[in-house]
């Protein structure tokens, strides 16, 4: 705002300003979330231990908060890249949604060159994080 006049939103293309503004928008993405958020460039992951109905509801609340924040900031998630990776034996495999769309489940995801599989050997009974769910966002 300059002298009481505001400008409208304009697409920012072909400059360094686009990535800088993107970082400004996502810098506080994890504020107020119950789960753990991991951000790397334009890849965001939300994770949390889901070993009860309450844990599943907490993860869904976080997804709702992320969706609302994206709407407020006029950003969009690429829902084609948004998937759920259920980890741990005996995982209840809850369904989650981003906005009105149910997110697909993935059995394996590559993260920074490391393949994480839902049936990993470390995901056994008694593992410190039984029922960990990770929602992958773009």
N, CA, C and O atoms as a GROMACS GRO file, in nm:
protein
  552
    1UNK      N    1   0.084  -0.116   0.000
    1UNK     CA    2   0.000   0.000   0.000
    1UNK      C    3   0.091   0.124   0.000
    1UNK      O    4   0.180   0.137   0.084
    2UNK      N    5   0.067   0.212  -0.092
    2UNK     CA    6   0.141   0.338  -0.102
    2UNK      C    7   0.038   0.450  -0.113
    2UNK      O    8  -0.045   0.450  -0.204
    3UNK      N    9   0.044   0.544  -0.021
    3UNK     CA   10  -0.050   0.655  -0.020
    3UNK      C   11  -0.196   0.609  -0.023
    3UNK      O   12  -0.280   0.670  -0.087
    4UNK      N   13  -0.223   0.499   0.049
    4UNK     CA   14  -0.359   0.448   0.058
    4UNK      C   15  -0.407   0.372  -0.064
    4UNK      O   16  -0.525   0.336  -0.071
    5UNK      N   17  -0.321   0.347  -0.160
    5UNK     CA   18  -0.359   0.276  -0.282
    5UNK      C   19  -0.288   0.141  -0.285
    5UNK      O   20  -0.167   0.132  -0.265
    6UNK      N   21  -0.365   0.036  -0.310
    6UNK     CA   22  -0.306  -0.097  -0.319
    6UNK      C   23  -0.306  -0.141  -0.465
    6UNK      O   24  -0.390  -0.099  -0.545
    7UNK      N   25  -0.212  -0.225  -0.497
    7UNK     CA   26  -0.208  -0.281  -0.633
    7UNK      C   27  -0.272  -0.419  -0.630
    7UNK      O   28  -0.285  -0.480  -0.524
    8UNK      N   29  -0.312  -0.467  -0.745
    8UNK     CA   30  -0.371  -0.600  -0.755
    8UNK      C   31  -0.263  -0.707  -0.768
    8UNK      O   32  -0.145  -0.675  -0.777
    9UNK      N   33  -0.304  -0.832  -0.767
    9UNK     CA   34  -0.213  -0.945  -0.783
    9UNK      C   35  -0.176  -0.958  -0.930
    9UNK      O   36  -0.263  -0.948  -1.017
   10UNK      N   37  -0.050  -0.979  -0.957
   10UNK     CA   38  -0.003  -1.000  -1.093
   10UNK      C   39   0.086  -1.123  -1.094
   10UNK      O   40   0.160  -1.147  -0.999
   11UNK      N   41   0.080  -1.203  -1.201
   11UNK     CA   42   0.170  -1.318  -1.208
   11UNK      C   43   0.315  -1.271  -1.216
   11UNK      O   44   0.346  -1.172  -1.283
   12UNK      N   45   0.403  -1.341  -1.148
   12UNK     CA   46   0.545  -1.308  -1.149
   12UNK      C   47   0.615  -1.419  -1.227
   12UNK      O   48   0.620  -1.533  -1.182
   13UNK      N   49   0.670  -1.386  -1.342
   13UNK     CA   50   0.734  -1.485  -1.427
   13UNK      C   51   0.875  -1.439  -1.464
   13UNK      O   52   0.901  -1.320  -1.480
   14UNK      N   53   0.965  -1.536  -1.477
   14UNK     CA   54   1.096  -1.508  -1.532
   14UNK      C   55   1.185  -1.418  -1.449
   14UNK      O   56   1.268  -1.345  -1.504
   15UNK      N   57   1.170  -1.422  -1.318
   15UNK     CA   58   1.258  -1.340  -1.236
   15UNK      C   59   1.291  -1.414  -1.107
   15UNK      O   60   1.235  -1.520  -1.079
   16UNK      N   61   1.380  -1.359  -1.030
   16UNK     CA   62   1.417  -1.415  -0.902
   16UNK      C   63   1.308  -1.388  -0.799
   16UNK      O   64   1.304  -1.452  -0.694
   17UNK      N   65   1.220  -1.294  -0.828
   17UNK     CA   66   1.116  -1.256  -0.734
   17UNK      C   67   1.019  -1.370  -0.706
   17UNK      O   68   0.971  -1.384  -0.593
   18UNK      N   69   0.988  -1.453  -0.806
   18UNK     CA   70   0.896  -1.564  -0.788
   18UNK      C   71   0.940  -1.660  -0.678
   18UNK      O   72   0.863  -1.684  -0.585
   19UNK      N   73   1.062  -1.715  -0.686
   19UNK     CA   74   1.108  -1.805  -0.579
   19UNK      C   75   1.119  -1.737  -0.443
   19UNK      O   76   1.094  -1.800  -0.341
   20UNK      N   77   1.155  -1.610  -0.441
   20UNK     CA   78   1.165  -1.539  -0.314
   20UNK      C   79   1.026  -1.526  -0.250
   20UNK      O   80   1.010  -1.552  -0.131
   21UNK      N   81   0.928  -1.487  -0.329
   21UNK     CA   82   0.791  -1.476  -0.276
   21UNK      C   83   0.738  -1.612  -0.232
   21UNK      O   84   0.669  -1.621  -0.130
   22UNK      N   85   0.770  -1.716  -0.307
   22UNK     CA   86   0.728  -1.851  -0.267
   22UNK      C   87   0.784  -1.885  -0.129
   22UNK      O   88   0.711  -1.936  -0.044
   23UNK      N   89   0.910  -1.857  -0.106
   23UNK     CA   90   0.971  -1.884   0.025
   23UNK      C   91   0.906  -1.801   0.136
   23UNK      O   92   0.890  -1.850   0.248
   24UNK      N   93   0.869  -1.679   0.106
   24UNK     CA   94   0.800  -1.595   0.205
   24UNK      C   95   0.666  -1.659   0.242
   24UNK      O   96   0.630  -1.664   0.359
   25UNK      N   97   0.593  -1.708   0.142
   25UNK     CA   98   0.462  -1.768   0.168
   25UNK      C   99   0.471  -1.896   0.249
   25UNK      O  100   0.385  -1.921   0.334
   26UNK      N  101   0.573  -1.979   0.225
   26UNK     CA  102   0.578  -2.109   0.294
   26UNK      C  103   0.664  -2.107   0.419
   26UNK      O  104   0.670  -2.208   0.490
   27UNK      N  105   0.731  -1.997   0.448
   27UNK     CA  106   0.823  -1.992   0.562
   27UNK      C  107   0.755  -2.031   0.693
   27UNK      O  108   0.815  -2.103   0.773
   28UNK      N  109   0.633  -1.986   0.716
   28UNK     CA  110   0.563  -2.016   0.841
   28UNK      C  111   0.454  -2.121   0.822
   28UNK      O  112   0.357  -2.126   0.898
   29UNK      N  113   0.471  -2.204   0.722
   29UNK     CA  114   0.371  -2.305   0.689
   29UNK      C  115   0.339  -2.398   0.806
   29UNK      O  116   0.226  -2.444   0.819
   30UNK      N  117   0.439  -2.426   0.890
   30UNK     CA  118   0.419  -2.522   0.999
   30UNK      C  119   0.366  -2.460   1.128
   30UNK      O  120   0.340  -2.532   1.224
   31UNK      N  121   0.350  -2.329   1.132
   31UNK     CA  122   0.300  -2.263   1.253
   31UNK      C  123   0.155  -2.307   1.279
   31UNK      O  124   0.070  -2.296   1.191
   32UNK      N  125   0.129  -2.355   1.399
   32UNK     CA  126  -0.006  -2.395   1.437
   32UNK      C  127  -0.043  -2.537   1.399
   32UNK      O  128  -0.156  -2.580   1.425
   33UNK      N  129   0.049  -2.612   1.337
   33UNK     CA  130   0.019  -2.749   1.299
   33UNK      C  131   0.060  -2.844   1.412
   33UNK      O  132   0.156  -2.819   1.485
   34UNK      N  133  -0.014  -2.953   1.425
   34UNK     CA  134   0.014  -3.052   1.528
   34UNK      C  135   0.121  -3.152   1.483
   34UNK      O  136   0.194  -3.205   1.567
   35UNK      N  137   0.131  -3.177   1.354
   35UNK     CA  138   0.227  -3.272   1.300
   35UNK      C  139   0.360  -3.206   1.270
   35UNK      O  140   0.383  -3.090   1.304
   36UNK      N  141   0.445  -3.282   1.205
   36UNK     CA  142   0.578  -3.236   1.168
   36UNK      C  143   0.578  -3.203   1.019
   36UNK      O  144   0.535  -3.284   0.937
   37UNK      N  145   0.628  -3.084   0.986
   37UNK     CA  146   0.634  -3.042   0.846
   37UNK      C  147   0.780  -3.040   0.802
   37UNK      O  148   0.866  -2.987   0.872
   38UNK      N  149   0.806  -3.098   0.687
   38UNK     CA  150   0.939  -3.098   0.627
   38UNK      C  151   0.928  -3.024   0.494
   38UNK      O  152   0.844  -3.058   0.411
   39UNK      N  153   1.013  -2.923   0.475
   39UNK     CA  154   1.010  -2.844   0.353
   39UNK      C  155   1.146  -2.851   0.286
   39UNK      O  156   1.249  -2.833   0.351
   40UNK      N  157   1.147  -2.876   0.157
   40UNK     CA  158   1.270  -2.875   0.078
   40UNK      C  159   1.235  -2.822  -0.060
   40UNK      O  160   1.163  -2.887  -0.135
   41UNK      N  161   1.285  -2.706  -0.093
   41UNK     CA  162   1.256  -2.635  -0.217
   41UNK      C  163   1.104  -2.622  -0.230
   41UNK      O  164   1.042  -2.552  -0.149
   42UNK      N  165   1.042  -2.686  -0.328
   42UNK     CA  166   0.897  -2.675  -0.344
   42UNK      C  167   0.825  -2.804  -0.303
   42UNK      O  168   0.712  -2.827  -0.344
   43UNK      N  169   0.890  -2.886  -0.223
   43UNK     CA  170   0.834  -3.013  -0.178
   43UNK      C  171   0.806  -3.002  -0.028
   43UNK      O  172   0.896  -2.968   0.049
   44UNK      N  173   0.685  -3.031   0.011
   44UNK     CA  174   0.645  -3.022   0.152
   44UNK      C  175   0.586  -3.154   0.195
   44UNK      O  176   0.507  -3.214   0.123
   45UNK      N  177   0.625  -3.200   0.314
   45UNK     CA  178   0.572  -3.324   0.368
   45UNK      C  179   0.518  -3.297   0.507
   45UNK      O  180   0.577  -3.224   0.586
   46UNK      N  181   0.403  -3.357   0.535
   46UNK     CA  182   0.340  -3.347   0.666
   46UNK      C  183   0.337  -3.487   0.723
   46UNK      O  184   0.293  -3.580   0.656
   47UNK      N  185   0.382  -3.504   0.845
   47UNK     CA  186   0.384  -3.636   0.907
   47UNK      C  187   0.340  -3.630   1.051
   47UNK      O  188   0.344  -3.524   1.115
   48UNK      N  189   0.299  -3.744   1.101
   48UNK     CA  190   0.260  -3.752   1.241
   48UNK      C  191   0.233  -3.896   1.280
   48UNK      O  192   0.204  -3.980   1.195
   49UNK      N  193   0.243  -3.923   1.410
   49UNK     CA  194   0.212  -4.057   1.461
   49UNK      C  195   0.061  -4.070   1.470
   49UNK      O  196  -0.006  -3.991   1.536
   50UNK      N  197   0.008  -4.172   1.404
   50UNK     CA  198  -0.136  -4.195   1.405
   50UNK      C  199  -0.159  -4.336   1.457
   50UNK      O  200  -0.162  -4.433   1.381
   51UNK      N  201  -0.176  -4.346   1.588
   51UNK     CA  202  -0.201  -4.476   1.650
   51UNK      C  203  -0.336  -4.476   1.719
   51UNK      O  204  -0.365  -4.565   1.800
   52UNK      N  205  -0.420  -4.377   1.687
   52UNK     CA  206  -0.554  -4.369   1.744
   52UNK      C  207  -0.641  -4.286   1.650
   52UNK      O  208  -0.591  -4.222   1.558
   53UNK      N  209  -0.771  -4.287   1.675
   53UNK     CA  210  -0.863  -4.205   1.596
   53UNK      C  211  -0.827  -4.058   1.613
   53UNK      O  212  -0.832  -3.980   1.517
   54UNK      N  213  -0.790  -4.019   1.736
   54UNK     CA  214  -0.754  -3.879   1.762
   54UNK      C  215  -0.632  -3.837   1.679
   54UNK      O  216  -0.626  -3.724   1.631
   55UNK      N  217  -0.535  -3.928   1.664
   55UNK     CA  218  -0.418  -3.898   1.582
   55UNK      C  219  -0.454  -3.878   1.436
   55UNK      O  220  -0.400  -3.789   1.370
   56UNK      N  221  -0.546  -3.960   1.386
   56UNK     CA  222  -0.593  -3.944   1.248
   56UNK      C  223  -0.668  -3.813   1.229
   56UNK      O  224  -0.654  -3.748   1.126
   57UNK      N  225  -0.747  -3.776   1.329
   57UNK     CA  226  -0.820  -3.649   1.322
   57UNK      C  227  -0.724  -3.531   1.327
   57UNK      O  228  -0.747  -3.430   1.260
   58UNK      N  229  -0.617  -3.542   1.406
   58UNK     CA  230  -0.518  -3.434   1.414
   58UNK      C  231  -0.450  -3.414   1.279
   58UNK      O  232  -0.430  -3.300   1.237
   59UNK      N  233  -0.415  -3.524   1.212
   59UNK     CA  234  -0.351  -3.513   1.081
   59UNK      C  235  -0.447  -3.450   0.980
   59UNK      O  236  -0.406  -3.369   0.897
   60UNK      N  237  -0.576  -3.486   0.986
   60UNK     CA  238  -0.674  -3.427   0.896
   60UNK      C  239  -0.691  -3.278   0.924
   60UNK      O  240  -0.706  -3.198   0.831
   61UNK      N  241  -0.690  -3.238   1.052
   61UNK     CA  242  -0.697  -3.095   1.085
   61UNK      C  243  -0.580  -3.019   1.025
   61UNK      O  244  -0.596  -2.909   0.974
   62UNK      N  245  -0.460  -3.080   1.031
   62UNK     CA  246  -0.343  -3.016   0.972
   62UNK      C  247  -0.359  -3.000   0.821
   62UNK      O  248  -0.324  -2.896   0.765
   63UNK      N  249  -0.411  -3.102   0.756
   63UNK     CA  250  -0.434  -3.092   0.611
   63UNK      C  251  -0.535  -2.982   0.581
   63UNK      O  252  -0.519  -2.908   0.483
   64UNK      N  253  -0.639  -2.970   0.664
   64UNK     CA  254  -0.737  -2.863   0.646
   64UNK      C  255  -0.673  -2.726   0.664
   64UNK      O  256  -0.702  -2.634   0.588
   65UNK      N  257  -0.586  -2.713   0.764
   65UNK     CA  258  -0.516  -2.586   0.787
   65UNK      C  259  -0.426  -2.550   0.668
   65UNK      O  260  -0.422  -2.435   0.625
   66UNK      N  261  -0.356  -2.650   0.616
   66UNK     CA  262  -0.269  -2.625   0.500
   66UNK      C  263  -0.351  -2.581   0.379
   66UNK      O  264  -0.311  -2.489   0.308
   67UNK      N  265  -0.463  -2.645   0.357
   67UNK     CA  266  -0.550  -2.610   0.244
   67UNK      C  267  -0.601  -2.467   0.260
   67UNK      O  268  -0.602  -2.390   0.164
   68UNK      N  269  -0.645  -2.431   0.382
   68UNK     CA  270  -0.695  -2.295   0.406
   68UNK      C  271  -0.585  -2.191   0.387
   68UNK      O  272  -0.610  -2.083   0.333
   69UNK      N  273  -0.464  -2.223   0.432
   69UNK     CA  274  -0.352  -2.132   0.415
   69UNK      C  275  -0.320  -2.113   0.267
   69UNK      O  276  -0.288  -2.002   0.224
   70UNK      N  277  -0.328  -2.220   0.190
   70UNK     CA  278  -0.303  -2.210   0.046
   70UNK      C  279  -0.407  -2.119  -0.019
   70UNK      O  280  -0.374  -2.038  -0.106
   71UNK      N  281  -0.532  -2.133   0.021
   71UNK     CA  282  -0.638  -2.048  -0.035
   71UNK      C  283  -0.612  -1.903   0.001
   71UNK      O  284  -0.622  -1.815  -0.084
   72UNK      N  285  -0.579  -1.877   0.128
   72UNK     CA  286  -0.551  -1.741   0.174
   72UNK      C  287  -0.437  -1.677   0.096
   72UNK      O  288  -0.443  -1.559   0.061
   73UNK      N  289  -0.333  -1.756   0.068
   73UNK     CA  290  -0.215  -1.706  -0.003
   73UNK      C  291  -0.225  -1.719  -0.155
   73UNK      O  292  -0.129  -1.693  -0.227
   74UNK      N  293  -0.343  -1.759  -0.202
   74UNK     CA  294  -0.367  -1.776  -0.346
   74UNK      C  295  -0.267  -1.872  -0.409
   74UNK      O  296  -0.214  -1.848  -0.517
   75UNK      N  297  -0.243  -1.980  -0.337
   75UNK     CA  298  -0.154  -2.085  -0.388
   75UNK      C  299  -0.237  -2.212  -0.403
   75UNK      O  300  -0.347  -2.223  -0.348
   76UNK      N  301  -0.184  -2.308  -0.477
   76UNK     CA  302  -0.253  -2.435  -0.496
   76UNK      C  303  -0.156  -2.550  -0.474
   76UNK      O  304  -0.037  -2.540  -0.506
   77UNK      N  305  -0.209  -2.658  -0.418
   77UNK     CA  306  -0.132  -2.782  -0.411
   77UNK      C  307  -0.156  -2.858  -0.540
   77UNK      O  308  -0.267  -2.858  -0.593
   78UNK      N  309  -0.053  -2.923  -0.589
   78UNK     CA  310  -0.068  -3.011  -0.704
   78UNK      C  311  -0.120  -3.143  -0.649
   78UNK      O  312  -0.043  -3.228  -0.606
   79UNK      N  313  -0.251  -3.159  -0.650
   79UNK     CA  314  -0.314  -3.276  -0.586
   79UNK      C  315  -0.273  -3.407  -0.651
   79UNK      O  316  -0.283  -3.513  -0.589
   80UNK      N  317  -0.227  -3.401  -0.776
   80UNK     CA  318  -0.179  -3.522  -0.842
   80UNK      C  319  -0.052  -3.576  -0.778
   80UNK      O  320  -0.020  -3.694  -0.792
   81UNK      N  321   0.022  -3.489  -0.708
   81UNK     CA  322   0.144  -3.531  -0.641
   81UNK      C  323   0.124  -3.552  -0.492
   81UNK      O  324   0.217  -3.594  -0.422
   82UNK      N  325   0.006  -3.524  -0.442
   82UNK     CA  326  -0.021  -3.536  -0.298
   82UNK      C  327  -0.070  -3.677  -0.268
   82UNK      O  328  -0.175  -3.719  -0.317
   83UNK      N  329   0.006  -3.748  -0.186
   83UNK     CA  330  -0.029  -3.886  -0.154
   83UNK      C  331  -0.004  -3.914  -0.007
   83UNK      O  332   0.066  -3.839   0.062
   84UNK      N  333  -0.064  -4.022   0.041
   84UNK     CA  334  -0.047  -4.066   0.179
   84UNK      C  335   0.039  -4.191   0.178
   84UNK      O  336   0.016  -4.284   0.101
   85UNK      N  337   0.140  -4.193   0.266
   85UNK     CA  338   0.224  -4.311   0.284
   85UNK      C  339   0.202  -4.358   0.427
   85UNK      O  340   0.244  -4.292   0.522
   86UNK      N  341   0.137  -4.473   0.442
   86UNK     CA  342   0.110  -4.530   0.574
   86UNK      C  343   0.228  -4.619   0.612
   86UNK      O  344   0.263  -4.711   0.538
   87UNK      N  345   0.290  -4.592   0.726
   87UNK     CA  346   0.404  -4.670   0.773
   87UNK      C  347   0.369  -4.743   0.902
   87UNK      O  348   0.292  -4.693   0.984
   88UNK      N  349   0.426  -4.861   0.920
   88UNK     CA  350   0.409  -4.935   1.044
   88UNK      C  351   0.310  -5.049   1.032
   88UNK      O  352   0.208  -5.039   0.965
   89UNK      N  353   0.344  -5.157   1.097
   89UNK     CA  354   0.254  -5.273   1.102
   89UNK      C  355   0.131  -5.240   1.183
   89UNK      O  356   0.140  -5.171   1.285
   90UNK      N  357   0.018  -5.288   1.142
   90UNK     CA  358  -0.105  -5.262   1.214
   90UNK      C  359  -0.156  -5.120   1.195
   90UNK      O  360  -0.244  -5.075   1.269
   91UNK      N  361  -0.102  -5.050   1.096
   91UNK     CA  362  -0.145  -4.915   1.068
   91UNK      C  363  -0.291  -4.917   1.024
   91UNK      O  364  -0.326  -4.995   0.936
   92UNK      N  365  -0.377  -4.832   1.083
   92UNK     CA  366  -0.520  -4.837   1.048
   92UNK      C  367  -0.550  -4.791   0.906
   92UNK      O  368  -0.658  -4.819   0.855
   93UNK      N  369  -0.457  -4.721   0.841
   93UNK     CA  370  -0.477  -4.682   0.701
   93UNK      C  371  -0.593  -4.587   0.679
   93UNK      O  372  -0.670  -4.603   0.585
   94UNK      N  373  -0.605  -4.488   0.766
   94UNK     CA  374  -0.714  -4.390   0.752
   94UNK      C  375  -0.708  -4.321   0.617
   94UNK      O  376  -0.601  -4.308   0.557
   95UNK      N  377  -0.822  -4.277   0.571
   95UNK     CA  378  -0.834  -4.198   0.447
   95UNK      C  379  -0.825  -4.051   0.487
   95UNK      O  380  -0.879  -4.010   0.589
   96UNK      N  381  -0.758  -3.971   0.405
   96UNK     CA  382  -0.743  -3.829   0.429
   96UNK      C  383  -0.784  -3.754   0.304
   96UNK      O  384  -0.785  -3.809   0.194
   97UNK      N  385  -0.818  -3.627   0.323
   97UNK     CA  386  -0.857  -3.544   0.209
   97UNK      C  387  -0.785  -3.411   0.214
   97UNK      O  388  -0.745  -3.365   0.321
   98UNK      N  389  -0.769  -3.351   0.099
   98UNK     CA  390  -0.715  -3.216   0.086
   98UNK      C  391  -0.824  -3.137   0.018
   98UNK      O  392  -0.846  -3.150  -0.102
   99UNK      N  393  -0.893  -3.055   0.096
   99UNK     CA  394  -1.012  -2.988   0.044
   99UNK      C  395  -1.122  -3.091   0.031
   99UNK      O  396  -1.152  -3.163   0.126
  100UNK      N  397  -1.181  -3.098  -0.087
  100UNK     CA  398  -1.291  -3.194  -0.110
  100UNK      C  399  -1.244  -3.325  -0.170
  100UNK      O  400  -1.324  -3.418  -0.186
  101UNK      N  401  -1.115  -3.335  -0.203
  101UNK     CA  402  -1.064  -3.454  -0.271
  101UNK      C  403  -0.994  -3.549  -0.175
  101UNK      O  404  -0.910  -3.508  -0.095
  102UNK      N  405  -1.029  -3.677  -0.184
  102UNK     CA  406  -0.962  -3.780  -0.105
  102UNK      C  407  -0.823  -3.803  -0.164
  102UNK      O  408  -0.809  -3.817  -0.286
  103UNK      N  409  -0.722  -3.808  -0.078
  103UNK     CA  410  -0.584  -3.830  -0.123
  103UNK      C  411  -0.559  -3.978  -0.148
  103UNK      O  412  -0.608  -4.064  -0.074
  104UNK      N  413  -0.484  -4.006  -0.252
  104UNK     CA  414  -0.448  -4.143  -0.286
  104UNK      C  415  -0.342  -4.195  -0.189
  104UNK      O  416  -0.265  -4.118  -0.132
  105UNK      N  417  -0.339  -4.327  -0.173
  105UNK     CA  418  -0.238  -4.392  -0.090
  105UNK      C  419  -0.126  -4.442  -0.179
  105UNK      O  420  -0.150  -4.494  -0.288
  106UNK      N  421  -0.003  -4.427  -0.132
  106UNK     CA  422   0.114  -4.477  -0.201
  106UNK      C  423   0.180  -4.584  -0.114
  106UNK      O  424   0.176  -4.574   0.009
  107UNK      N  425   0.239  -4.685  -0.175
  107UNK     CA  426   0.306  -4.790  -0.098
  107UNK      C  427   0.456  -4.763  -0.084
  107UNK      O  428   0.524  -4.826  -0.003
  108UNK      N  429   0.507  -4.669  -0.165
  108UNK     CA  430   0.650  -4.634  -0.158
  108UNK      C  431   0.668  -4.495  -0.214
  108UNK      O  432   0.599  -4.455  -0.308
  109UNK      N  433   0.760  -4.421  -0.157
  109UNK     CA  434   0.793  -4.286  -0.204
  109UNK      C  435   0.943  -4.269  -0.202
  109UNK      O  436   1.011  -4.319  -0.113
  110UNK      N  437   0.995  -4.198  -0.300
  110UNK     CA  438   1.137  -4.164  -0.304
  110UNK      C  439   1.151  -4.024  -0.246
  110UNK      O  440   1.086  -3.930  -0.292
  111UNK      N  441   1.237  -4.011  -0.146
  111UNK     CA  442   1.257  -3.883  -0.080
  111UNK      C  443   1.406  -3.852  -0.078
  111UNK      O  444   1.484  -3.919  -0.009
  112UNK      N  445   1.447  -3.751  -0.155
  112UNK     CA  446   1.587  -3.714  -0.168
  112UNK      C  447   1.675  -3.834  -0.202
  112UNK      O  448   1.785  -3.850  -0.149
  113UNK      N  449   1.624  -3.918  -0.292
  113UNK     CA  450   1.700  -4.033  -0.340
  113UNK      C  451   1.685  -4.159  -0.257
  113UNK      O  452   1.739  -4.263  -0.295
  114UNK      N  453   1.614  -4.152  -0.145
  114UNK     CA  454   1.596  -4.269  -0.059
  114UNK      C  455   1.454  -4.322  -0.078
  114UNK      O  456   1.358  -4.246  -0.067
  115UNK      N  457   1.442  -4.451  -0.107
  115UNK     CA  458   1.311  -4.512  -0.124
  115UNK      C  459   1.256  -4.552   0.012
  115UNK      O  460   1.318  -4.631   0.084
  116UNK      N  461   1.141  -4.498   0.047
  116UNK     CA  462   1.073  -4.532   0.173
  116UNK      C  463   0.954  -4.618   0.135
  116UNK      O  464   0.867  -4.575   0.059
  117UNK      N  465   0.950  -4.739   0.190
  117UNK     CA  466   0.848  -4.837   0.158
  117UNK      C  467   0.757  -4.857   0.278
  117UNK      O  468   0.804  -4.860   0.392
  118UNK      N  469   0.628  -4.872   0.254
  118UNK     CA  470   0.533  -4.890   0.364
  118UNK      C  471   0.555  -5.021   0.438
  118UNK      O  472   0.507  -5.036   0.550
  119UNK      N  473   0.626  -5.115   0.379
  119UNK     CA  474   0.653  -5.244   0.444
  119UNK      C  475   0.800  -5.255   0.484
  119UNK      O  476   0.857  -5.364   0.481
  120UNK      N  477   0.861  -5.143   0.521
  120UNK     CA  478   1.004  -5.142   0.554
  120UNK      C  479   1.035  -5.234   0.671
  120UNK      O  480   0.952  -5.250   0.761
  121UNK      N  481   1.154  -5.295   0.672
  121UNK     CA  482   1.191  -5.387   0.781
  121UNK      C  483   1.192  -5.319   0.918
  121UNK      O  484   1.166  -5.386   1.018
  122UNK      N  485   1.220  -5.190   0.925
  122UNK     CA  486   1.224  -5.121   1.053
  122UNK      C  487   1.087  -5.091   1.110
  122UNK      O  488   1.075  -5.046   1.224
  123UNK      N  489   0.983  -5.114   1.030
  123UNK     CA  490   0.846  -5.083   1.075
  123UNK      C  491   0.783  -5.208   1.135
  123UNK      O  492   0.688  -5.262   1.079
  124UNK      N  493   0.833  -5.252   1.246
  124UNK     CA  494   0.783  -5.373   1.312
  124UNK      C  495   0.709  -5.336   1.438
  124UNK      O  496   0.718  -5.222   1.486
  125UNK      N  497   0.636  -5.434   1.493
  125UNK     CA  498   0.570  -5.413   1.621
  125UNK      C  499   0.675  -5.370   1.722
  125UNK      O  500   0.786  -5.423   1.722
  126UNK      N  501   0.641  -5.279   1.808
  126UNK     CA  502   0.735  -5.232   1.907
  126UNK      C  503   0.825  -5.120   1.857
  126UNK      O  504   0.904  -5.064   1.932
  127UNK      N  505   0.813  -5.089   1.727
  127UNK     CA  506   0.889  -4.978   1.669
  127UNK      C  507   0.848  -4.851   1.743
  127UNK      O  508   0.730  -4.837   1.778
  128UNK      N  509   0.940  -4.759   1.768
  128UNK     CA  510   0.904  -4.640   1.845
  128UNK      C  511   0.792  -4.556   1.783
  128UNK      O  512   0.729  -4.477   1.853
  129UNK      N  513   0.766  -4.572   1.654
  129UNK     CA  514   0.662  -4.493   1.590
  129UNK      C  515   0.562  -4.583   1.517
  129UNK      O  516   0.554  -4.579   1.394
  130UNK      N  517   0.485  -4.665   1.591
  130UNK     CA  518   0.387  -4.749   1.522
  130UNK      C  519   0.277  -4.662   1.464
  130UNK      O  520   0.229  -4.569   1.528
  131UNK      N  521   0.237  -4.692   1.344
  131UNK     CA  522   0.126  -4.619   1.284
  131UNK      C  523   0.160  -4.480   1.236
  131UNK      O  524   0.073  -4.392   1.238
  132UNK      N  525   0.284  -4.456   1.194
  132UNK     CA  526   0.320  -4.324   1.144
  132UNK      C  527   0.258  -4.306   1.005
  132UNK      O  528   0.265  -4.395   0.921
  133UNK      N  529   0.197  -4.190   0.984
  133UNK     CA  530   0.141  -4.156   0.854
  133UNK      C  531   0.218  -4.035   0.803
  133UNK      O  532   0.259  -3.950   0.881
  134UNK      N  533   0.237  -4.029   0.674
  134UNK     CA  534   0.302  -3.912   0.618
  134UNK      C  535   0.224  -3.869   0.496
  134UNK      O  536   0.208  -3.946   0.401
  135UNK      N  537   0.176  -3.746   0.499
  135UNK     CA  538   0.107  -3.690   0.385
  135UNK      C  539   0.208  -3.612   0.304
  135UNK      O  540   0.276  -3.524   0.357
  136UNK      N  541   0.219  -3.643   0.177
  136UNK     CA  542   0.318  -3.577   0.093
  136UNK      C  543   0.246  -3.468   0.015
  136UNK      O  544   0.144  -3.492  -0.050
  137UNK      N  545   0.300  -3.347   0.022
  137UNK     CA  546   0.245  -3.235  -0.051
  137UNK      C  547   0.345  -3.183  -0.151
  137UNK      O  548   0.466  -3.200  -0.136
  138UNK      N  549   0.294  -3.122  -0.252
  138UNK     CA  550   0.382  -3.071  -0.355
  138UNK      C  551   0.415  -2.927  -0.330
  138UNK      O  552   0.489  -2.866  -0.407
   0.00000   0.00000   0.00000
